[in-house]
Amino acid sequence: MRVLVACEFSQVVTRAFRERGHEAYSCDILPTEGNPDWHIEGDVLEHLDDGWDLMIAHPPCTHLAVSGARWFKEKQANGQQQGAIAFFMALANADCPRLAIENPIGIMSRLYRKPDQVIQPWQFGHGETKATCLWLKGLPELVPTNIVEGREQRVWRMPPSADRSKLRSVTYAGIAKAMAEQWGPR
């Protein structure tokens, strides 16, 4: 199966699918932290029509997540929020038979539609909280694989740093593994 993991520099999800024998590529404007042979560096919108069987998209949430609601007025005034909404919708409207878009709780639940599912890292082997919405097309909801104790808010409590946004955006390995196992069976 040909898999595109949109807006992923870390290759956590890409690797999970590759380990199961799929032809999986990450695509991001950032260079990859993984294998560059399986990374498309550039605008994912230019690659949506490249014949993918499955796309898992992680659009930037900076201008969409409710955690940044106090800055929404400014983001609307300078067009950042409208640009983020348009990007999200371009991914949602991609001509791909199977599609998952993940994002934190945010305005797309109102502007697009309610997510099909909200998952937490603690459902997939990580003792942390980070509510993540999934909008699905042609895919089943993820079934929790390893419910663990602990409900630490590690991501939310990260101190300011130059790479904070990158660190916050990396998909948990347990969630990536569940995606590959449940959405990409061999």
N, CA, C and O of each residue as an XYZ file, in Angstrom:
744
protein
N       0.847     -1.172      0.000
C       0.000      0.000      0.000
C       0.895      1.239      0.000
O       1.912      1.278      0.692
N       0.512      2.243     -0.776
C       1.239      3.516     -0.818
C       0.640      4.458      0.220
O      -0.546      4.783      0.173
N       1.480      4.889      1.157
C       1.030      5.697      2.281
C       1.780      7.025      2.292
O       3.005      7.063      2.176
N       1.026      8.109      2.432
C       1.608      9.444      2.601
C       1.308      9.914      4.013
O       0.151      9.951      4.432
N       2.354     10.271      4.742
C       2.177     10.832      6.075
C       2.508     12.317      5.952
O       3.672     12.717      5.944
N       1.460     13.114      5.856
C       1.588     14.543      5.593
C       1.956     15.309      6.849
O       1.429     15.054      7.932
N       2.861     16.242      6.687
C       3.298     17.128      7.775
C       3.970     16.329      8.890
O       3.680     16.521     10.071
N       4.858     15.445      8.501
C       5.612     14.645      9.476
C       7.098     14.701      9.135
O       7.518     14.199      8.092
N       7.880     15.301      9.999
C       9.338     15.345      9.833
C      10.018     14.221     10.610
O      11.120     13.803     10.257
N       9.369     13.731     11.665
C       9.989     12.753     12.570
C      10.039     11.344     11.981
O      10.921     10.558     12.327
N       9.119     11.028     11.115
C       8.946      9.705     10.511
C       8.509      8.627     11.504
O       8.706      7.442     11.235
N       7.937      8.992     12.615
C       7.447      7.997     13.571
C       6.338      7.165     12.937
O       6.368      5.937     13.012
N       5.366      7.814     12.317
C       4.261      7.091     11.673
C       4.763      6.395     10.405
O       4.415      5.245     10.140
N       5.573      7.097      9.637
C       6.124      6.525      8.401
C       6.866      5.225      8.692
O       6.660      4.226      8.003
N       7.724      5.233      9.703
C       8.487      4.018     10.066
C       7.559      2.879     10.471
O       7.797      1.726     10.112
N       6.504      3.196     11.215
C       5.577      2.142     11.649
C       4.954      1.437     10.441
O       4.793      0.217     10.450
N       4.611      2.193      9.420
C       4.049      1.579      8.206
C       5.125      0.861      7.405
O       4.861     -0.208      6.856
N       6.309      1.407      7.322
C       7.398      0.763      6.579
C       7.777     -0.571      7.228
O       8.080     -1.541      6.533
N       7.757     -0.612      8.559
C       8.070     -1.854      9.271
C       7.058     -2.957      8.959
O       7.348     -4.139      9.147
N       5.893     -2.581      8.491
C       4.863     -3.560      8.111
C       4.864     -3.815      6.606
O       3.950     -4.456      6.087
N       5.884     -3.318      5.902
C       6.058     -3.617      4.488
C       5.391     -2.676      3.510
O       5.320     -2.978      2.318
N       4.901     -1.546      3.983
C       4.231     -0.593      3.104
C       5.221      0.395      2.495
O       6.282      0.658      3.061
N       4.864      0.929      1.349
C       5.637      1.985      0.700
C       5.152      3.310      1.295
O       4.241      3.944      0.763
N       5.767      3.713      2.394
C       5.309      4.878      3.144
C       6.336      6.006      3.069
O       7.538      5.795      3.232
N       5.822      7.208      2.817
C       6.651      8.412      2.732
C       6.121      9.465      3.688
O       4.911      9.627      3.849
N       7.039     10.175      4.316
C       6.671     11.374      5.052
C       6.809     12.547      4.100
O       7.554     12.478      3.122
N       6.093     13.623      4.385
C       6.203     14.848      3.596
C       6.070     16.024      4.542
O       5.120     16.103      5.321
N       7.023     16.934      4.470
C       7.003     18.100      5.342
C       7.880     19.178      4.712
O       8.757     18.884      3.900
N       7.634     20.422      5.096
C       8.507     21.501      4.629
C       9.840     21.472      5.375
O      10.812     22.100      4.957
N       9.872     20.733      6.486
C      11.106     20.571      7.261
C      11.875     19.349      6.779
O      11.270     18.402      6.277
N      13.191     19.353      6.922
C      13.943     18.131      6.628
C      13.551     17.037      7.620
O      13.118     17.329      8.734
N      13.700     15.803      7.217
C      13.321     14.697      8.095
C      14.396     14.404      9.139
O      15.580     14.676      8.940
N      13.947     13.847     10.241
C      14.868     13.329     11.249
C      15.076     11.830     11.024
O      15.809     11.179     11.768
N      14.428     11.296      9.999
C      14.523      9.875      9.677
C      15.298      9.656      8.395
O      16.263     10.366      8.111
N      14.873      8.672      7.625
C      15.543      8.291      6.388
C      15.117      9.228      5.257
O      13.945      9.238      4.881
N      16.041     10.011      4.710
C      15.676     10.953      3.647
C      15.205     10.278      2.364
O      14.562     10.919      1.533
N      15.516      8.987      2.189
C      15.036      8.271      1.007
C      13.518      8.110      1.017
O      12.907      7.904     -0.031
N      12.915      8.203      2.188
C      11.480      8.033      2.336
C      10.807      9.316      2.804
O       9.788      9.280      3.493
N      11.386     10.443      2.423
C      10.859     11.746      2.830
C      10.764     12.657      1.621
O      11.692     12.740      0.816
N       9.645     13.333      1.504
C       9.450     14.349      0.477
C       9.507     15.697      1.184
O       8.604     16.045      1.945
N      10.563     16.446      0.930
C      10.685     17.755      1.571
C      10.047     18.794      0.657
O      10.525     19.054     -0.447
N       8.971     19.375      1.138
C       8.265     20.369      0.344
C       6.812     20.465      0.759
O       6.403     19.926      1.787
N       6.042     21.160     -0.056
C       4.630     21.417      0.195
C       3.819     20.169     -0.133
O       3.792     19.733     -1.284
N       3.170     19.602      0.849
C       2.394     18.378      0.660
C       1.256     18.576     -0.341
O       0.844     17.621     -1.000
N       0.748     19.796     -0.461
C      -0.358     20.048     -1.383
C       0.039     19.745     -2.824
O      -0.824     19.467     -3.656
N       1.325     19.795     -3.125
C       1.810     19.492     -4.472
C       1.903     17.980     -4.729
O       2.197     17.556     -5.846
N       1.653     17.174     -3.695
C       1.800     15.720     -3.815
C       0.525     14.949     -3.497
O       0.559     13.723     -3.391
N      -0.586     15.638     -3.345
C      -1.832     14.960     -2.974
C      -2.357     14.047     -4.072
O      -3.062     13.079     -3.784
N      -2.027     14.336     -5.318
C      -2.543     13.545     -6.441
C      -1.543     12.519     -6.956
O      -1.597     12.133     -8.124
N      -0.637     12.077     -6.104
C       0.412     11.146     -6.530
C       0.028      9.671     -6.337
O       0.909      8.814     -6.269
N      -1.245      9.372     -6.251
C      -1.695      7.983     -6.211
C      -1.549      7.284     -4.876
O      -1.110      6.135     -4.828
N      -1.904      7.946     -3.801
C      -1.798      7.355     -2.463
C      -3.013      6.498     -2.162
O      -4.130      6.832     -2.558
N      -2.796      5.386     -1.458
C      -3.886      4.531     -0.989
C      -4.402      4.990      0.371
O      -5.560      4.768      0.724
N      -3.520      5.631      1.119
C      -3.839      6.102      2.464
C      -3.022      7.353      2.743
O      -1.832      7.418      2.436
N      -3.681      8.343      3.331
C      -2.952      9.523      3.799
C      -3.309      9.758      5.262
O      -4.480      9.780      5.643
N      -2.278      9.930      6.058
C      -2.439     10.332      7.452
C      -1.826     11.716      7.546
O      -0.630     11.891      7.317
N      -2.647     12.696      7.883
C      -2.204     14.089      7.859
C      -2.175     14.683      9.262
O      -3.071     14.469     10.078
N      -1.120     15.428      9.504
C      -0.916     16.112     10.783
C      -0.762     17.610     10.530
O       0.321     18.154     10.750
N      -1.822     18.295     10.072
C      -1.660     19.719      9.766
C      -1.269     20.513     11.010
O      -1.703     20.189     12.116
N      -0.449     21.551     10.834
C      -0.048     22.361     11.990
C      -1.275     22.885     12.738
O      -2.250     23.327     12.130
N      -1.205     22.826     14.057
C      -2.354     23.204     14.880
C      -2.213     24.580     15.514
O      -3.118     25.029     16.217
N      -1.108     25.248     15.281
C      -0.819     26.517     15.943
C      -1.977     27.508     15.875
O      -2.255     28.204     16.851
N      -2.644     27.573     14.745
C      -3.712     28.551     14.562
C      -5.106     27.938     14.630
O      -6.100     28.603     14.340
N      -5.173     26.641     15.022
C      -6.451     25.935     15.052
C      -6.846     25.424     16.439
O      -8.035     25.302     16.733
N      -5.875     25.130     17.283
C      -6.136     24.498     18.582
C      -6.737     25.484     19.580
O      -6.356     26.654     19.619
N      -7.677     24.997     20.382
C      -8.301     25.865     21.378
C      -7.309     26.313     22.447
O      -7.555     27.293     23.150
N      -6.201     25.611     22.573
C      -5.194     26.033     23.551
C      -4.633     27.416     23.212
O      -4.073     28.082     24.083
N      -4.774     27.851     21.971
C      -4.312     29.178     21.568
C      -5.437     30.170     21.350
O      -5.256     31.184     20.676
N      -6.610     29.879     21.923
C      -7.804     30.714     21.682
C      -7.609     32.177     22.063
O      -8.207     33.060     21.448
N      -6.792     32.440     23.055
C      -6.622     33.845     23.464
C      -5.945     34.682     22.391
O      -5.977     35.911     22.455
N      -5.331     34.031     21.398
C      -4.678     34.762     20.300
C      -5.481     34.702     18.996
O      -5.020     35.195     17.966
N      -6.677     34.102     19.029
C      -7.459     33.927     17.802
C      -7.765     35.253     17.101
O      -7.699     35.327     15.874
N      -8.094     36.287     17.854
C      -8.446     37.574     17.229
C      -7.275     38.095     16.393
O      -7.465     38.551     15.265
N      -6.079     38.025     16.947
C      -4.882     38.460     16.221
C      -4.611     37.549     15.016
O      -4.245     38.030     13.943
N      -4.790     36.249     15.193
C      -4.543     35.291     14.111
C      -5.548     35.471     12.972
O      -5.225     35.245     11.806
N      -6.758     35.877     13.320
C      -7.758     36.147     12.285
C      -7.434     37.452     11.561
O      -7.576     37.542     10.342
N      -7.005     38.442     12.301
C      -6.700     39.755     11.711
C      -5.547     39.673     10.715
O      -5.559     40.374      9.702
N      -4.555     38.833     10.984
C      -3.410     38.763     10.072
C      -3.518     37.609      9.062
O      -2.578     37.361      8.306
N      -4.651     36.907      9.047
C      -4.897     35.875      8.046
C      -4.305     34.513      8.350
O      -4.493     33.573      7.578
N      -3.585     34.386      9.472
C      -2.955     33.102      9.789
C      -3.984     31.997      9.995
O      -3.808     30.875      9.521
N      -5.055     32.324     10.705
C      -6.047     31.300     10.990
C      -6.762     30.868      9.706
O      -7.006     29.677      9.514
N      -7.099     31.807      8.833
C      -7.760     31.465      7.581
C      -6.860     30.576      6.718
O      -7.343     29.649      6.068
N      -5.559     30.855      6.711
C      -4.613     30.026      5.973
C      -4.547     28.615      6.524
O      -4.486     27.650      5.763
N      -4.559     28.491      7.854
C      -4.515     27.172      8.497
C      -5.789     26.386      8.208
O      -5.738     25.176      7.985
N      -6.928     27.070      8.210
C      -8.208     26.415      7.904
C      -8.200     25.924      6.455
O      -8.605     24.795      6.180
N      -7.743     26.764      5.535
C      -7.692     26.391      4.116
C      -6.776     25.188      3.906
O      -7.097     24.294      3.123
N      -5.642     25.161      4.597
C      -4.707     24.037      4.477
C      -5.358     22.753      4.994
O      -5.297     21.716      4.333
N      -5.974     22.820      6.164
C      -6.671     21.667      6.741
C      -7.708     21.144      5.752
O      -7.787     19.940      5.510
N      -8.500     22.045      5.182
C      -9.569     21.642      4.270
C      -9.026     21.068      2.963
O      -9.639     20.172      2.383
N      -7.886     21.571      2.493
C      -7.272     20.991      1.292
C      -6.888     19.539      1.551
O      -7.046     18.691      0.672
N      -6.389     19.245      2.743
C      -6.064     17.869      3.110
C      -7.344     17.034      3.238
O      -7.405     15.903      2.754
N      -8.357     17.597      3.888
C      -9.620     16.875      4.085
C     -10.299     16.550      2.766
O     -10.987     15.535      2.660
N     -10.118     17.390      1.767
C     -10.764     17.193      0.469
C      -9.890     16.457     -0.537
O     -10.247     16.360     -1.711
N      -8.755     15.941     -0.095
C      -7.859     15.203     -0.998
C      -8.568     13.978     -1.558
O      -9.366     13.338     -0.873
N      -8.265     13.666     -2.805
C      -8.848     12.504     -3.465
C      -8.037     11.267     -3.082
O      -7.174     10.810     -3.832
N      -8.333     10.747     -1.912
C      -7.623      9.584     -1.381
C      -8.676      8.681     -0.735
O      -9.489      9.162      0.055
N      -8.679      7.388     -1.054
C      -9.744      6.517     -0.541
C      -9.754      6.345      0.979
O     -10.812      6.148      1.576
N      -8.584      6.419      1.597
C      -8.495      6.294      3.052
C      -7.710      7.487      3.587
O      -6.608      7.786      3.127
N      -8.297      8.153      4.556
C      -7.723      9.404      5.045
C      -7.956      9.546      6.542
O      -9.047      9.276      7.044
N      -6.911      9.974      7.244
C      -7.025     10.328      8.657
C      -6.338     11.674      8.842
O      -5.200     11.867      8.415
N      -7.031     12.584      9.471
C      -6.435     13.873      9.826
C      -6.451     13.947     11.335
O      -7.487     13.738     11.966
N      -5.288     14.247     11.921
C      -5.220     14.369     13.382
C      -4.893     15.794     13.753
O      -4.118     16.464     13.071
N      -5.484     16.254     14.835
C      -5.253     17.590     15.359
C      -5.792     17.630     16.778
O      -6.673     16.845     17.129
N      -5.276     18.529     17.593
C      -5.846     18.649     18.939
C      -7.268     19.224     18.872
O      -7.744     19.617     17.807
N      -7.910     19.262     19.998
C      -9.240     19.858     20.062
C      -9.112     21.310     19.616
O      -8.275     22.059     20.120
N      -9.956     21.692     18.664
C      -9.832     23.034     18.103
C     -11.050     23.442     17.313
O     -12.124     22.853     17.432
N     -10.859     24.460     16.507
C     -11.977     25.068     15.796
C     -12.493     24.243     14.621
O     -13.595     24.499     14.137
N     -11.732     23.265     14.155
C     -12.187     22.478     13.007
C     -13.383     21.598     13.365
O     -14.127     21.176     12.479
N     -13.571     21.319     14.649
C     -14.751     20.564     15.085
C     -16.024     21.350     14.819
O     -17.098     20.769     14.667
N     -15.904     22.655     14.763
C     -17.047     23.530     14.482
C     -17.096     23.915     13.008
O     -18.164     23.916     12.396
N     -15.933     24.241     12.439
C     -15.910     24.744     11.064
C     -15.997     23.652     10.004
O     -16.518     23.891      8.915
N     -15.501     22.472     10.305
C     -15.527     21.353      9.357
C     -16.614     20.375      9.801
O     -17.707     20.357      9.235
N     -16.316     19.580     10.794
C     -17.283     18.660     11.397
C     -16.665     18.104     12.674
O     -15.462     18.229     12.905
N     -17.492     17.501     13.484
C     -16.986     16.861     14.696
C     -16.040     15.742     14.292
O     -16.267     15.091     13.272
N     -14.982     15.500     15.067
C     -14.082     14.390     14.735
C     -14.799     13.062     14.925
O     -15.765     12.957     15.681
N     -14.308     12.061     14.227
C     -14.873     10.721     14.371
C     -14.458     10.077     15.687
O     -15.148      9.204     16.213
N     -13.313     10.525     16.211
C     -12.772      9.895     17.412
C     -11.824     10.869     18.092
O     -11.181     11.688     17.436
N     -11.745     10.772     19.418
C     -10.736     11.491     20.202
C      -9.965     10.430     20.969
O     -10.542      9.655     21.731
N      -8.650     10.406     20.757
C      -7.805      9.404     21.406
C      -6.864     10.078     22.396
O      -6.676     11.294     22.368
N      -6.279      9.269     23.268
C      -5.313      9.723     24.267
C      -4.089      8.802     24.217
O      -4.235      7.609     23.950
N      -2.891      9.328     24.468
C      -1.695      8.484     24.488
C      -1.790      7.326     25.479
O      -1.259      6.249     25.209
N      -2.461      7.524     26.632
C      -2.546      6.458     27.637
C      -3.348      5.249     27.152
O      -3.319      4.194     27.785
N      -4.066      5.396     26.028
C      -4.779      4.260     25.446
C      -3.854      3.380     24.594
O      -4.235      2.291     24.164
N      -2.624      3.880     24.360
C      -1.698      3.201     23.454
C      -0.302      3.033     24.070
O       0.703      3.011     23.360
N      -0.261      2.916     25.405
C       0.986      2.579     26.077
C       1.811      3.720     26.635
O       2.923      3.493     27.112
N       1.296      4.946     26.588
C       2.045      6.100     27.093
C       1.235      6.741     28.220
O       0.094      7.146     27.997
N       1.791      6.839     29.405
C       1.089      7.360     30.573
C       0.954      8.869     30.563
O       1.366      9.544     31.506
N       0.378      9.394     29.500
C       0.253     10.839     29.342
C      -1.110     11.194     28.769
O      -1.801     10.354     28.193
N      -1.477     12.453     28.941
C      -2.697     12.960     28.327
C      -2.336     13.921     27.201
O      -1.421     14.736     27.328
N      -3.055     13.812     26.122
C      -2.964     14.753     25.002
C      -4.121     14.392     24.072
O      -3.966     13.598     23.144
N      -5.283     14.991     24.338
C      -6.474     14.675     23.547
C      -6.186     14.988     22.077
O      -5.807     16.105     21.726
N      -6.375     13.985     21.238
C      -6.090     14.110     19.812
C      -7.317     13.686     19.029
O      -7.794     12.559     19.162
N      -7.827     14.601     18.207
C      -8.994     14.327     17.368
C      -8.557     13.635     16.089
O      -7.496     13.931     15.538
N      -9.381     12.715     15.626
C      -9.163     12.042     14.353
C     -10.402     12.211     13.486
O     -11.505     11.831     13.879
N     -10.210     12.784     12.305
C     -11.253     12.854     11.286
C     -10.917     11.763     10.287
O      -9.826     11.766      9.718
N     -11.826     10.837     10.064
C     -11.539      9.636      9.279
C     -12.416      9.551      8.034
O     -13.575      9.967      8.033
N     -11.826      9.000      6.972
C     -12.566      8.679      5.747
C     -12.074      7.314      5.281
O     -10.886      7.137      5.011
N     -12.984      6.353      5.187
C     -12.634      5.022      4.717
C     -11.805      4.211      5.695
O     -11.208      3.205      5.313
N     -11.760      4.632      6.947
C     -10.972      3.956      7.980
C     -11.818      3.726      9.222
O     -12.699      4.531      9.523
N     -11.566      2.635      9.954
C     -12.261      2.431     11.226
C     -11.613      3.277     12.325
O     -10.478      3.733     12.189
N     -12.343      3.471     13.395
C     -11.757      4.125     14.567
C     -10.637      3.238     15.104
O     -10.694      2.014     14.993
N      -9.620      3.868     15.687
C      -8.542      3.109     16.317
C      -9.044      2.453     17.599
O      -9.748      3.074     18.395
N      -8.676      1.210     17.783
C      -9.007      0.482     18.999
C      -7.807      0.595     19.936
O      -6.685      0.294     19.528
N      -8.021      1.028     21.201
C      -6.905      1.106     22.137
C      -6.158     -0.225     22.228
O      -6.772     -1.293     22.222
N      -4.831     -0.149     22.311
C      -4.003     -1.347     22.299
C      -3.323     -1.647     23.625
O      -2.952     -2.791     23.887
N      -3.153     -0.620     24.470
C      -2.408     -0.827     25.708
C      -2.751      0.295     26.681
O      -2.020      1.280     26.789
N      -3.866      0.139     27.386
C      -4.287      1.165     28.342
C      -3.388      1.084     29.565
O      -3.261      0.033     30.194
N      -2.763      2.217     29.890
C      -1.823      2.259     31.008
C      -2.252      3.296     32.034
O      -3.022      4.212     31.743
N      -1.732      3.124     33.240
C      -1.980      4.088     34.311
C      -1.140      5.334     34.062
O      -0.224      5.326     33.239
N      -1.454      6.375     34.763
C      -0.691      7.613     34.636
C      -1.373      8.558     33.680
O      -1.825      8.160     32.607
N      -1.443      9.786     34.067
C      -2.110     10.779     33.234
C      -1.328     12.090     33.281
O      -1.889     13.152     33.554
N      -0.047     12.003     33.015
C       0.823     13.178     33.056
C       0.560     14.073     31.845
O       0.301     13.576     30.749
N       0.625     15.375     32.039
C       0.454     16.338     30.947
C       1.822     16.842     30.480
O       2.076     18.046     30.468
N       2.684     15.926     30.102
C       4.055     16.267     29.730
C       4.119     17.272     28.588
O       4.857     18.254     28.672
N       3.365     17.044     27.533
C       3.420     17.911     26.357
C       2.944     19.316     26.696
O       3.572     20.300     26.307
N       1.847     19.407     27.414
C       1.282     20.709     27.783
C       2.232     21.487     28.686
O       2.280     22.716     28.624
N       2.993     20.778     29.530
C       3.878     21.430     30.494
C       5.297     21.664     29.992
O       6.149     22.107     30.761
N       5.568     21.382     28.737
C       6.917     21.600     28.203
C       7.310     23.066     28.357
O       6.526     23.962     28.043
N       8.520     23.306     28.839
C       8.964     24.696     28.982
C       9.246     25.313     27.608
O       9.500     24.590     26.644
N       9.203     26.624     27.519
C       9.531     27.284     26.251
C      10.953     26.915     25.806
O      11.880     26.834     26.613
N      11.088     26.697     24.500
C      12.400     26.410     23.923
C      12.311     26.621     22.418
O      11.220     26.763     21.868
N      13.445     26.642     21.768
C      13.491     26.858     20.323
C      12.819     25.731     19.558
O      12.277     25.955     18.475
N      12.847     24.520     20.106
C      12.269     23.375     19.392
C      11.003     22.823     20.050
O      10.611     21.686     19.787
N      10.366     23.622     20.901
C       9.174     23.180     21.623
C       8.066     22.731     20.669
O       7.464     21.680     20.887
N       7.790     23.490     19.638
C       6.700     23.122     18.742
C       6.998     21.814     18.015
O       6.090     21.014     17.789
N       8.246     21.591     17.651
C       8.611     20.327     17.007
C       8.426     19.160     17.974
O       7.870     18.127     17.602
N       8.886     19.320     19.199
C       8.766     18.258     20.193
C       7.305     17.924     20.486
O       6.953     16.759     20.670
N       6.461     18.949     20.526
C       5.042     18.748     20.822
C       4.310     18.058     19.686
O       3.268     17.440     19.906
N       4.843     18.153     18.471
C       4.120     17.625     17.309
C       4.442     16.172     16.971
O       3.781     15.588     16.113
N       5.419     15.584     17.608
C       5.811     14.208     17.289
C       4.746     13.230     17.796
O       4.324     13.298     18.950
N       4.322     12.326     16.917
C       3.316     11.320     17.249
C       3.912     10.285     18.205
O       5.060      9.871     18.043
N       3.138      9.876     19.185
C       3.564      8.834     20.115
C       3.725      7.522     19.354
O       2.897      7.181     18.509
N       4.798      6.787     19.659
C       5.099      5.539     18.952
C       3.969      4.519     19.071
O       3.692      3.796     18.113
N       3.320      4.450     20.217
C       2.222      3.499     20.399
C       1.029      3.812     19.508
O       0.365      2.901     19.014
N       0.758      5.083     19.302
C      -0.335      5.483     18.411
C       0.052      5.168     16.969
O      -0.768      4.657     16.206
N       1.293      5.470     16.589
C       1.771      5.167     15.232
C       1.683      3.670     14.950
O       1.258      3.262     13.870
N       2.082      2.860     15.919
C       2.029      1.403     15.750
C       0.588      0.935     15.572
O       0.311      0.080     14.731
N      -0.326      1.489     16.359
C      -1.736      1.119     16.231
C      -2.280      1.514     14.858
O      -3.042      0.761     14.252
N      -1.896      2.679     14.371
C      -2.327      3.104     13.034
C      -1.856      2.103     11.980
O      -2.632      1.670     11.128
N      -0.589      1.745     12.050
C      -0.016      0.819     11.044
C      -0.668     -0.560     11.143
O      -0.977     -1.172     10.120
N      -0.879     -1.051     12.359
C      -1.474     -2.377     12.527
C      -2.943     -2.422     12.133
O      -3.407     -3.391     11.532
N      -3.675     -1.356     12.479
C      -5.119     -1.381     12.250
C      -5.547     -0.797     10.908
O      -6.592     -1.177     10.378
N      -4.772      0.106     10.359
C      -5.150      0.733      9.093
C      -4.319      0.205      7.912
O      -4.601      0.540      6.761
N      -3.322     -0.599      8.186
C      -2.470     -1.112      7.109
C      -2.180     -2.579      7.244
O      -1.018     -2.982      7.176
N      -3.218     -3.415      7.438
C      -2.933     -4.844      7.606
C      -2.323     -5.443      6.346
O      -2.615     -5.012      5.230
N      -1.480     -6.431      6.542
C      -0.834     -7.142      5.433
C      -1.437     -8.509      5.312
O      -1.042     -9.283      4.440
